[in-house]
Amino acid sequence: MIVIAHVSDVHIDAERRSQDRTRAVLRYLEELPYDLAAVLVTGDVADHGAPDEYAVARELLTSRHPLLVCPGNHDDRAAFRKGLLAGRRRCARTPRQPAPPRRGLRRRPLRLLRARRGPGFPGGRDARVARRRPLRHPARGARPGRLPPPAGPAAHPVRGRHPAVRRGAARRARRPPPHLTAFLAGHAHTAAATTFAGRPLLVAPGVVSALRLPWENPTDHPYVHLDPPPALAFHVLGEDGRLTTHYRTVTG
């Protein structure tokens, strides 16, 4: 079976709170008795997109497991590339190689998205992410994929104001390739599970904070809830092709 740990919205800043919570989650994953197929970190990585925040994130986001990191709407693309990708192994390209795909996962290499510039993405295009070994299902060759969350049942009234991709990209996402098993997303700061384009859409909880749902939020309190402990998701693709997601909180 394939097990992917999904960590999201660490929002690294100058305060110790975000750093301690991120450190606790990565330490929890390091202490697991088994190796994971991957640790997926979905943005936001830095709270303000500042270079010094990415310097801290580079130190914190290390793991013995394969680590995949992609930015969010708070992340500055140039600072993200320089702070997190500089000096690390990247995909070697020649003029004969095709450009990286703009949709989830293709047939051979596992890639994270390169989202086009839009209102929800300050800065330029996403950094190209190094090719990784495909996460093949042992029997069916299925691969989990990640696309930005569409507006829908999982959208939050606050977070939903930040569109993630242009409409054209959203339309293309509604026609996923047949081998794509699920969409994995962050950004919402709340664990959620729904469907999109006939596939599961699985949203990881936030590390730095949680968001109260509309029916949970008192009128005199903000939506952002700082009291819950950091949390993460485990996506498990079984031998029979069944995808199961477990949500865990991390204390200590």
ABEGO torsion letter per residue (X at the ends): XBBBBBBBGAGBBABAAAAAAAAAAAAAAAABABBBABBBBBOBABAAGBAAAAAAAAAABBBABBBBBBBBAABBAAAAAAAAABGBBBBBBBAABBBBBABEBBABBBBBBBBBBBAABBEBBBBBBBBBBBBBBAAAGBBBBBBBBBBEAABBAAAAABBABBAAAAAAAABBBAABABBBBBGAGBBBBBBBGGBBBBBBBBAABBBBBAAABBAABBABBAABBBBBBBBBBBAAGBBBBBBBBBBX
